[in-house]
């Protein structure tokens, strides 16, 4: 049974892509499927993905990691393979992807029941699952980059799902452009690494397979100086920083908040943003070659956590607070990876993903933009408060994770202080939301939405017993103090102005506005320039004149090069025919003369050929 699940995992991973093709082909041919059919097909894909991934984990536990590969490019000794790499890391992320996607899709079946383009939404969700799965099971960096780019394109489509709304359309474009900057730098790092392998190693290493990545890292470090190696690592880290929303590329995650709530939950709940942490772990053998690179990763993660936590405290929109919280917690995960505790980073990523999905979906229970989109007063639900306790580290599995982080960072006093400060601010901003907005206790009739939220929260509660934790330590008491302070201050100054510093933090230190006015303005200038160039060329008929020149050139070539030999042959045949005609004078003496001449020529040619052959063979005898 385990072998069956493992052997057929690749077909299950392709299933979401088949659903996307089926929906797209059906709409093109005019075949319309009902919403219930679309929902069942989509849920079946996520459910099968989770079951088969769990079976593959059991296979890896018994038999070790394995790969299913097929040749994609083969040139002499160089070959590039695509396929499925099955190990604990890829399967853990696959389980998280399909588990969270299943409940978000179940939630969406009710939440977006009034959406007329529901078929397009389900198609995008299936394509997103396929892109993430393609990235997670990649056996080499080449395939990872394919999935990396596809995830970025699908996220653009999901964020801009309501593209008729100018704000949502602009948010999708901004998120796409910022991610594209990191993707380009990542591609530069991959190409540079390929060049180093091509110049200093065998063709086998050029493909950058993860099974050989320890040797690849050693070769890259041995044949580059310290500065070149650090630049190579920085190029690779740039792509990681954008996808995992690290400073200064964190602003796109705020723009993603303009997407429908299920999309926000999918992007933030350690699925898309998990790609950055996943790639960091895959490339860790390369990063560990340089102590400076590891220090940069640790400092980047902690600075992002501090910066985004500070910005989250002053936000007034619930989804914006959760967005900054995601970047802050991803910073903690990145710090744990740089510090060498990969298991803690992966466990916290899973727990954070489930908690954040539950928080977003709880927000959607009472703030459905498809029902009361014009309502400006946001509300929270009891499920949101339960998630807040877990996220802040005051209860459930969040408490255990924060204790493990504290024990990991304890040898370093600076990291310990920064972590406690982040924990304090996390409790402040999440409980500030609980006091800032009214609690709604209205009974909801949307069973799929309620079921999805409660199952996620039950998993969070039950996971508490799976992670060992010591007695209540410093993280708990710091979070407790943050929660008390947040409740007191928010209740006293609920509607008052918080000052200029708070205004700066609320606007994210105006980094997003800087990008909008500078980078996107530059982008607009470039597009305007090329538009003017195109307009100038078309108005002045430059392309027409160039095309006409080449037409005349082609006519001259045809007339003087291709037709000339044919004309010469015709002239020669005509001359020969006239000579033959003149020779026919009906005089027997003339015929005998011509015949003797022809025989003499033939006999002379035979003698010459005979002599040449004899001389070539070295003479007679």
C-alpha positions as CSV (number, residue, x, y, z in Angstrom):
1,X,0.0,0.0,0.0
2,X,2.8,2.4,0.9
3,X,4.6,1.6,-2.3
4,X,1.4,2.2,-4.3
5,X,1.0,5.7,-2.7
6,X,4.7,6.6,-3.4
7,X,4.8,5.3,-6.9
8,X,1.7,7.2,-7.9
9,X,2.5,10.4,-6.1
10,X,3.7,12.2,-9.3
11,X,0.3,11.6,-10.9
12,X,-1.5,13.0,-7.9
13,X,0.8,16.1,-8.0
14,X,-0.3,16.6,-11.6
15,X,-4.0,16.3,-10.8
16,X,-4.5,20.0,-9.9
17,X,-2.9,20.9,-13.2
18,X,-5.3,18.6,-15.0
19,X,-8.2,20.3,-13.2
20,X,-6.9,23.7,-14.3
21,X,-6.7,22.5,-17.9
22,X,-10.2,20.9,-17.7
23,X,-11.8,24.1,-16.4
24,X,-10.0,26.2,-19.0
25,X,-10.8,23.9,-21.9
26,X,-14.4,23.6,-20.7
27,X,-14.9,27.3,-20.7
28,X,-13.3,27.6,-24.1
29,X,-15.6,25.0,-25.6
30,X,-18.7,26.4,-23.8
31,X,-19.0,23.5,-21.3
32,X,-20.0,24.9,-18.0
33,X,-19.5,22.9,-14.8
34,X,-21.6,23.7,-11.7
35,X,-20.0,25.2,-8.5
36,X,-20.5,21.9,-6.6
37,X,-18.7,19.9,-9.3
38,X,-15.8,22.4,-9.3
39,X,-15.6,22.3,-5.5
40,X,-15.6,18.5,-5.4
41,X,-12.9,18.2,-8.0
42,X,-10.7,20.8,-6.3
43,X,-11.2,19.3,-2.8
44,X,-10.4,15.8,-4.2
45,X,-7.1,17.1,-5.6
46,X,-6.0,18.5,-2.2
47,X,-7.3,15.5,-0.3
48,X,-5.5,13.0,-2.5
49,X,-2.3,15.1,-2.4
50,X,-2.4,15.0,1.4
51,X,-3.0,11.2,1.6
52,X,-0.4,10.3,-1.0
53,X,2.2,12.6,0.6
54,X,1.5,11.0,4.0
55,X,2.1,7.6,2.4
56,X,5.3,8.8,0.8
57,X,6.6,9.9,4.3
58,X,6.0,6.4,5.6
59,X,8.0,5.1,2.6
60,X,10.9,7.5,3.2
61,X,10.9,6.4,6.9
62,X,11.2,2.7,5.9
63,X,13.4,3.0,2.8
64,X,15.0,6.4,2.8
65,X,14.8,9.3,0.3
66,X,14.2,8.4,-3.4
67,X,13.8,10.1,-6.7
68,X,11.7,9.6,-9.8
69,X,13.5,11.3,-12.7
70,X,13.2,11.6,-16.5
71,X,15.6,13.2,-19.0
72,X,14.7,16.6,-20.2
73,X,17.8,17.8,-22.0
74,X,20.8,15.6,-23.0
75,X,23.8,16.9,-24.9
76,X,26.7,14.5,-25.0
77,X,27.8,14.2,-21.3
78,X,25.5,17.0,-20.2
79,X,22.0,16.0,-19.1
80,X,19.2,17.8,-17.2
81,X,16.5,15.8,-15.5
82,X,13.1,16.7,-14.2
83,X,11.1,14.7,-11.7
84,X,10.2,14.2,-8.1
85,X,12.6,14.3,-5.2
86,X,11.0,12.6,-2.2
87,X,12.6,13.3,1.2
88,X,11.4,14.5,4.6
89,X,11.7,18.2,3.8
90,X,9.8,18.2,0.5
91,X,7.1,15.9,1.9
92,X,6.6,18.0,5.1
93,X,6.0,21.1,3.0
94,X,3.7,19.1,0.7
95,X,1.6,17.9,3.6
96,X,1.3,21.5,4.9
97,X,0.4,22.8,1.4
98,X,-2.4,20.3,0.8
99,X,-3.7,20.3,4.4
100,X,-4.2,24.1,4.5
101,X,-5.3,24.3,0.8
102,X,-8.0,21.7,1.5
103,X,-9.7,23.8,4.3
104,X,-9.2,27.1,2.5
105,X,-10.9,25.6,-0.6
106,X,-13.7,24.2,1.6
107,X,-14.0,27.6,3.2
108,X,-14.1,29.3,-0.3
109,X,-17.0,27.1,-1.5
110,X,-19.2,29.0,1.0
111,X,-17.4,32.3,1.3
112,X,-17.4,32.9,-2.5
113,X,-20.7,31.3,-3.3
114,X,-22.0,34.6,-4.7
115,X,-18.9,35.1,-6.9
116,X,-19.9,34.9,-10.6
117,X,-16.4,34.0,-11.6
118,X,-16.0,31.1,-9.2
119,X,-14.8,28.8,-11.9
120,X,-11.8,31.1,-12.6
121,X,-11.1,31.2,-8.9
122,X,-11.0,27.4,-8.6
123,X,-8.8,27.2,-11.7
124,X,-6.3,29.6,-10.2
125,X,-6.3,27.7,-6.8
126,X,-5.6,24.4,-8.6
127,X,-2.8,26.0,-10.6
128,X,-1.3,27.4,-7.4
129,X,-1.3,24.0,-5.8
130,X,0.5,22.5,-8.8
131,X,3.1,25.3,-9.0
132,X,3.9,25.0,-5.3
133,X,4.1,21.2,-5.6
134,X,6.4,21.5,-8.6
135,X,8.7,23.7,-6.6
136,X,8.7,21.6,-3.5
137,X,9.5,18.3,-5.1
138,X,12.2,19.7,-7.4
139,X,15.4,17.6,-7.6
140,X,17.5,20.5,-8.9
141,X,17.7,24.3,-8.9
142,X,16.5,24.4,-12.6
143,X,13.1,22.9,-11.8
144,X,12.8,24.9,-8.6
145,X,13.1,28.1,-10.7
146,X,10.3,26.9,-13.0
147,X,8.0,26.4,-10.1
148,X,9.3,29.6,-8.5
149,X,8.2,31.7,-11.5
150,X,4.9,29.9,-11.9
151,X,4.0,30.6,-8.3
152,X,4.7,34.3,-8.8
153,X,2.5,34.4,-11.9
154,X,-0.4,32.6,-10.2
155,X,-0.1,34.8,-7.1
156,X,-0.4,37.8,-9.4
157,X,-3.6,36.3,-10.9
158,X,-5.0,35.6,-7.4
159,X,-4.2,39.0,-5.9
160,X,-5.7,40.7,-8.9
161,X,-8.7,38.4,-9.1
162,X,-11.0,41.4,-9.0
163,X,-9.0,43.1,-11.7
164,X,-11.8,45.5,-12.5
165,X,-11.1,47.2,-9.2
166,X,-8.2,49.7,-9.8
167,X,-6.8,49.3,-6.3
168,X,-6.7,45.5,-6.5
169,X,-5.2,45.6,-10.0
170,X,-2.5,48.0,-8.9
171,X,-1.7,45.8,-5.8
172,X,-1.3,42.8,-8.0
173,X,1.0,44.7,-10.4
174,X,3.1,46.0,-7.5
175,X,3.4,42.5,-5.9
176,X,4.4,41.1,-9.3
177,X,7.1,43.7,-10.0
178,X,8.7,43.4,-6.6
179,X,8.8,39.6,-6.8
180,X,10.2,39.9,-10.4
181,X,13.1,41.9,-9.1
182,X,14.1,39.1,-6.7
183,X,13.4,36.4,-9.3
184,X,15.8,38.1,-11.7
185,X,18.6,38.3,-9.1
186,X,17.9,34.7,-8.2
187,X,18.3,33.7,-11.8
188,X,21.6,35.6,-11.9
189,X,22.8,33.6,-8.9
190,X,21.7,30.3,-10.5
191,X,23.4,31.1,-13.8
192,X,26.6,32.2,-12.0
193,X,26.7,28.9,-10.1
194,X,26.2,27.0,-13.3
195,X,29.1,28.8,-14.9
196,X,31.4,27.9,-12.0
197,X,30.4,24.3,-12.2
198,X,30.9,24.3,-16.0
199,X,34.4,25.8,-15.7
200,X,35.8,23.9,-12.8
201,X,33.9,20.6,-12.5
202,X,32.3,17.7,-14.4
203,X,29.1,18.1,-16.4
204,X,27.3,16.2,-13.7
205,X,27.5,19.1,-11.3
206,X,26.4,21.7,-13.9
207,X,22.8,20.5,-13.4
208,X,22.9,21.6,-9.8
209,X,21.1,18.5,-8.4
210,X,20.4,18.6,-4.7
211,X,21.7,15.1,-4.3
212,X,25.2,16.5,-5.1
213,X,24.8,19.9,-3.5
214,X,27.4,19.4,-0.8
215,X,30.0,18.7,-3.5
216,X,28.7,21.6,-5.6
217,X,29.0,23.9,-2.6
218,X,32.5,22.8,-2.0
219,X,33.5,23.3,-5.6
220,X,31.9,26.8,-5.7
221,X,33.7,27.9,-2.5
222,X,37.1,26.4,-3.6
223,X,37.1,28.2,-7.0
224,X,35.9,31.7,-5.9
225,X,37.4,34.3,-3.7
226,X,35.6,35.4,-0.6
227,X,34.0,38.5,-2.2
228,X,32.8,36.6,-5.3
229,X,31.3,33.8,-3.1
230,X,29.5,36.3,-0.9
231,X,28.1,38.1,-4.0
232,X,26.9,34.7,-5.4
233,X,25.1,34.0,-2.1
234,X,23.6,37.4,-2.0
235,X,22.1,36.9,-5.5
236,X,20.5,33.7,-4.3
237,X,19.3,35.3,-1.1
238,X,17.7,38.2,-2.9
239,X,15.1,35.8,-4.4
240,X,14.6,34.2,-1.0
241,X,14.1,37.7,0.6
242,X,11.4,38.7,-1.9
243,X,9.4,35.5,-1.8
244,X,9.5,35.3,2.0
245,X,8.7,39.0,2.3
246,X,11.8,40.0,4.2
247,X,13.0,43.6,4.5
248,X,13.1,45.6,2.3
249,X,10.9,43.5,0.0
250,X,8.1,43.0,2.5
251,X,5.8,45.6,1.1
252,X,4.3,43.3,-1.5
253,X,2.7,41.2,1.2
254,X,0.7,44.2,2.4
255,X,-0.5,44.7,-1.2
256,X,-1.7,41.0,-1.2
257,X,-4.2,42.0,1.5
258,X,-6.4,43.5,-1.2
259,X,-7.1,40.0,-2.5
260,X,-10.1,38.0,-1.3
261,X,-9.7,36.6,2.2
262,X,-9.1,33.0,1.1
263,X,-6.3,34.1,-1.2
264,X,-4.7,36.1,1.7
265,X,-4.9,33.0,3.9
266,X,-3.4,30.9,1.2
267,X,-0.5,33.2,0.5
268,X,0.3,34.0,4.2
269,X,-0.3,30.6,5.7
270,X,3.2,29.3,5.0
271,X,2.4,28.2,1.4
272,X,3.7,30.7,-1.0
273,X,5.9,32.5,1.5
274,X,7.1,29.1,2.6
275,X,9.0,28.8,-0.7
276,X,11.6,31.3,0.6
277,X,12.3,29.3,3.8
278,X,12.3,26.0,1.8
279,X,14.9,27.3,-0.7
280,X,17.0,28.6,2.2
281,X,17.1,25.1,3.7
282,X,17.9,23.6,0.3
283,X,20.8,26.0,-0.3
284,X,22.1,25.9,3.3
285,X,25.1,23.7,2.4
286,X,26.3,26.6,0.2
287,X,25.5,29.3,2.7
288,X,27.3,27.4,5.5
289,X,30.6,27.7,3.6
290,X,30.8,31.4,4.6
291,X,30.3,32.5,8.2
292,X,29.6,36.1,6.9
293,X,26.6,34.8,4.9
294,X,25.2,33.0,7.9
295,X,25.6,36.1,10.1
296,X,23.8,38.1,7.4
297,X,20.9,35.6,7.3
298,X,20.5,35.8,11.1
299,X,20.7,39.6,11.2
300,X,18.3,40.0,8.3
301,X,15.8,37.7,9.9
302,X,15.9,39.5,13.3
303,X,15.8,43.0,11.8
304,X,12.8,42.0,9.7
305,X,11.1,40.6,12.8
306,X,11.7,43.8,14.8
307,X,10.8,46.2,12.0
308,X,7.6,44.5,10.9
309,X,6.5,43.9,14.5
310,X,6.9,47.7,15.2
311,X,4.9,48.5,12.0
312,X,2.2,46.0,13.0
313,X,1.6,47.7,16.4
314,X,0.3,50.9,14.8
315,X,-1.9,49.3,12.0
316,X,-5.6,49.8,12.2
317,X,-6.7,47.2,9.5
318,X,-6.8,43.6,10.8
319,X,-5.5,42.1,7.6
320,X,-2.6,44.6,7.5
321,X,-1.6,43.6,11.1
322,X,-1.7,39.9,10.1
323,X,0.4,40.7,7.0
324,X,3.2,42.4,9.0
325,X,2.9,39.6,11.5
326,X,3.6,37.1,8.8
327,X,6.8,38.9,7.7
328,X,7.9,39.1,11.3
329,X,7.5,35.4,12.0
330,X,9.1,34.5,8.7
331,X,12.1,36.6,10.0
332,X,12.2,34.4,13.1
333,X,12.2,31.3,10.9
334,X,15.0,32.6,8.8
335,X,17.0,33.4,11.9
336,X,16.5,29.9,13.2
337,X,17.8,28.5,9.9
338,X,20.8,30.8,9.9
339,X,21.4,29.8,13.5
340,X,21.5,26.1,12.5
341,X,18.2,24.9,14.1
342,X,16.4,23.7,10.9
343,X,13.9,21.5,12.8
344,X,12.7,24.4,14.9
345,X,12.2,26.6,11.7
346,X,10.2,23.9,10.0
347,X,8.1,23.1,13.0
348,X,7.3,26.8,13.6
349,X,6.6,27.3,9.9
350,X,3.9,24.5,10.1
351,X,2.4,25.8,13.3
352,X,2.5,29.4,12.2
353,X,0.9,28.5,8.9
354,X,-2.1,26.7,10.5
355,X,-2.5,29.5,13.1
356,X,-2.4,32.3,10.4
357,X,-4.8,30.4,8.2
358,X,-7.2,30.1,11.1
359,X,-6.9,33.9,11.9
360,X,-7.5,34.9,8.3
361,X,-10.5,32.6,7.9
362,X,-11.9,33.8,11.3
363,X,-11.6,37.3,10.1
364,X,-13.6,36.4,7.0
365,X,-16.5,34.9,9.0
366,X,-17.6,38.4,10.0
367,X,-16.0,40.5,7.3
368,X,-17.1,38.9,4.0
369,X,-16.5,41.3,1.2
370,X,-18.9,39.4,-1.0
371,X,-21.8,40.1,1.4
372,X,-21.1,43.3,3.3
373,X,-18.2,44.8,1.3
374,X,-19.3,48.3,2.0
375,X,-19.3,47.8,5.7
376,X,-16.4,49.8,7.2
377,X,-16.7,48.6,10.7
378,X,-14.6,45.4,11.2
379,X,-15.4,42.8,13.7
380,X,-13.7,39.8,15.3
381,X,-15.0,36.4,16.3
382,X,-14.3,34.1,19.3
383,X,-12.2,31.9,17.0
384,X,-10.0,34.9,16.2
385,X,-9.3,35.4,19.9
386,X,-8.3,31.7,20.3
387,X,-5.9,32.1,17.4
388,X,-4.6,35.3,19.0
389,X,-3.6,33.4,22.1
390,X,-1.8,30.8,20.0
391,X,0.0,33.4,17.9
392,X,1.2,35.5,20.8
393,X,2.6,32.5,22.6
394,X,0.3,32.8,25.6
395,X,-1.3,29.4,25.1
396,X,-1.4,26.2,23.1
397,X,1.4,25.2,20.7
398,X,2.5,28.8,20.2
399,X,3.7,28.9,23.8
400,X,5.8,25.7,23.2
401,X,7.4,27.1,20.0
402,X,8.3,30.4,21.6
403,X,10.0,28.5,24.5
404,X,12.0,26.5,22.0
405,X,13.1,29.7,20.2
406,X,14.2,31.2,23.5
407,X,16.3,28.1,24.3
408,X,17.9,28.2,20.8
409,X,18.8,31.9,21.1
410,X,19.8,31.8,24.8
411,X,23.6,31.5,24.2
412,X,23.5,34.8,22.3
413,X,22.4,37.6,24.5
414,X,21.6,40.0,21.7
415,X,19.4,37.5,19.9
416,X,17.7,36.7,23.1
417,X,16.8,40.3,23.9
418,X,15.6,40.9,20.3
419,X,13.5,37.8,20.4
420,X,11.8,38.8,23.7
421,X,11.1,42.2,22.2
422,X,9.5,40.6,19.2
423,X,7.4,38.4,21.4
424,X,6.3,41.4,23.5
425,X,5.3,43.3,20.4
426,X,3.5,40.3,18.9
427,X,1.3,40.1,22.0
428,X,0.7,43.9,21.8
429,X,-0.5,44.1,18.2
430,X,-2.6,41.0,18.3
431,X,-4.4,41.8,21.5
432,X,-4.8,45.4,20.5
433,X,-6.9,44.1,17.6
434,X,-9.0,42.1,20.1
435,X,-9.8,45.3,22.0
436,X,-10.0,47.7,19.1
437,X,-12.9,46.0,17.3
438,X,-16.1,44.6,18.6
439,X,-16.7,40.9,19.2
440,X,-19.5,39.4,17.1
441,X,-21.3,36.3,18.4
442,X,-23.9,36.0,15.7
443,X,-24.6,32.4,14.7
444,X,-23.3,31.7,11.2
445,X,-25.2,29.4,8.9
446,X,-22.2,28.9,6.6
447,X,-21.2,25.4,7.9
448,X,-18.1,24.9,5.5
449,X,-16.6,28.2,6.8
450,X,-17.2,27.3,10.5
451,X,-16.0,23.8,10.0
452,X,-12.7,24.9,8.3
453,X,-11.9,27.3,11.0
454,X,-12.6,25.0,13.9
455,X,-10.7,22.1,12.5
456,X,-7.6,24.3,12.1
457,X,-7.9,25.5,15.6
458,X,-8.4,22.0,17.0
459,X,-5.2,21.0,15.2
460,X,-3.4,23.9,16.9
461,X,-4.7,22.9,20.3
462,X,-3.9,19.2,19.9
463,X,-0.4,20.0,18.6
464,X,0.4,21.4,22.0
465,X,1.0,17.9,23.3
466,X,3.4,17.1,20.4
467,X,6.1,19.7,21.3
468,X,7.9,19.4,24.5
469,X,8.1,22.5,26.6
470,X,9.6,23.4,30.0
471,X,7.9,25.5,32.6
472,X,6.6,28.9,31.8
473,X,9.6,31.0,30.9
474,X,10.6,34.4,29.8
475,X,8.6,34.4,26.5
476,X,5.3,33.7,28.2
477,X,5.8,36.4,30.8
478,X,6.9,38.9,28.2
479,X,3.9,38.1,26.0
480,X,1.6,38.3,29.1
481,X,2.9,41.8,29.9
482,X,2.5,42.8,26.3
483,X,-1.1,41.6,26.3
484,X,-2.0,43.4,29.5
485,X,-0.4,46.7,28.3
486,X,-2.2,46.4,25.0
487,X,-5.5,45.9,26.6
488,X,-5.1,48.8,29.0
489,X,-3.7,51.3,26.5
490,X,-6.3,50.4,23.8
491,X,-9.2,50.7,26.1
492,X,-8.1,54.1,27.3
493,X,-6.9,55.6,24.0
494,X,-9.2,53.8,21.5
495,X,-10.0,56.8,19.3
496,X,-7.1,59.2,20.2
497,X,-4.2,60.2,18.0
498,X,-1.1,58.2,18.7
499,X,1.4,60.8,17.6
500,X,3.8,61.3,14.7
501,X,6.0,58.3,15.4
502,X,2.9,56.0,15.3
503,X,1.9,57.6,12.0
504,X,5.3,56.8,10.5
505,X,5.0,53.2,11.8
506,X,1.5,52.9,10.5
507,X,2.7,53.9,7.0
508,X,5.5,51.3,7.2
509,X,8.2,54.1,7.4
510,X,6.9,55.1,3.9
511,X,8.9,52.4,2.2
512,X,5.9,51.4,0.0
513,X,5.3,55.0,-1.0
514,X,9.0,55.3,-1.9
515,X,8.7,52.3,-4.2
516,X,5.5,53.7,-5.7
517,X,7.0,57.1,-6.4
518,X,10.5,56.1,-7.4
519,X,10.6,52.5,-8.8
520,X,7.1,52.5,-10.3
521,X,7.6,56.0,-11.6
522,X,10.8,54.8,-13.3
523,X,8.9,51.9,-14.7
524,X,6.3,54.3,-16.0
525,X,9.1,56.4,-17.6
526,X,10.5,53.4,-19.4
527,X,7.2,52.2,-20.7
528,X,6.4,55.8,-21.9
529,X,9.8,56.0,-23.6
530,X,9.3,52.7,-25.5
531,X,5.8,53.8,-26.3
532,X,7.1,57.0,-27.9
533,X,9.8,55.0,-29.8
534,X,7.2,52.7,-31.2
535,X,4.9,55.6,-32.1
536,X,7.8,57.5,-33.8
537,X,8.7,54.4,-35.8
538,X,5.1,53.7,-36.9
539,X,4.3,57.4,-37.7
540,X,7.5,57.9,-39.8
541,X,7.1,54.6,-41.6
542,X,10.6,53.6,-40.8
543,X,9.7,50.0,-40.6
544,X,8.0,50.3,-44.0
545,X,11.1,51.8,-45.6
546,X,13.3,49.1,-44.1
547,X,10.9,46.4,-45.3
548,X,10.8,47.9,-48.8
549,X,14.6,48.0,-48.9
550,X,14.9,44.3,-48.0
551,X,12.2,43.5,-50.7
552,X,14.3,45.2,-53.4
553,X,17.4,43.5,-52.1
554,X,15.7,40.1,-52.3
555,X,14.6,40.9,-55.9
556,X,18.1,41.8,-56.9
557,X,19.5,38.6,-55.3
558,X,16.9,36.5,-57.0
559,X,17.5,38.2,-60.4
560,X,21.3,38.3,-60.4
561,X,22.3,35.3,-58.3
562,X,19.6,32.6,-58.5
563,X,18.4,33.3,-62.1
564,X,21.8,33.9,-63.7
565,X,23.0,30.2,-63.7
566,X,19.7,29.2,-65.3
567,X,20.1,31.8,-68.0
568,X,23.7,30.7,-68.7
569,X,22.6,27.1,-69.1
570,X,19.9,28.1,-71.5
571,X,22.4,30.1,-73.6
572,X,24.8,27.2,-73.8
573,X,22.0,24.8,-74.9
574,X,20.9,27.2,-77.6
575,X,24.5,27.6,-78.9
576,X,25.0,23.8,-78.9
577,X,21.7,23.3,-80.8
578,X,22.7,25.9,-83.4
579,X,26.1,24.3,-84.0
580,X,24.5,20.9,-84.4
581,X,22.0,22.4,-86.8
582,X,24.8,23.9,-88.9
583,X,26.7,20.6,-88.9
584,X,23.7,18.9,-90.7
585,X,24.7,19.8,-94.3
586,X,23.8,16.4,-95.7
587,X,27.4,15.9,-97.1
588,X,29.0,12.4,-96.5
589,X,32.5,13.8,-96.4
590,X,31.6,16.3,-93.7
591,X,30.0,13.6,-91.6
592,X,33.1,11.4,-91.9
593,X,35.3,14.3,-90.8
594,X,33.2,15.0,-87.8
595,X,33.1,11.3,-86.9
596,X,36.9,11.0,-87.1
597,X,37.3,14.1,-85.0
598,X,35.0,12.8,-82.3
599,X,36.6,9.3,-82.3
600,X,40.0,11.0,-82.0
601,X,38.9,13.0,-79.0
602,X,37.5,9.9,-77.3
603,X,40.6,7.8,-78.0
604,X,42.9,10.6,-76.7
605,X,40.8,10.8,-73.5
606,X,41.0,7.0,-73.0
607,X,44.8,7.1,-73.4
608,X,45.2,10.0,-70.9
609,X,43.0,8.2,-68.4
610,X,44.9,5.0,-68.9
611,X,48.2,6.7,-68.3
612,X,47.0,8.5,-65.2
613,X,45.7,5.2,-63.8
614,X,49.0,3.4,-64.5
615,X,51.1,6.2,-63.0
616,X,48.8,6.2,-59.9
617,X,49.4,2.5,-59.4
618,X,53.2,3.0,-59.6
619,X,53.7,1.7,-63.2
620,X,53.4,-1.7,-64.9
621,X,55.3,-4.5,-63.2
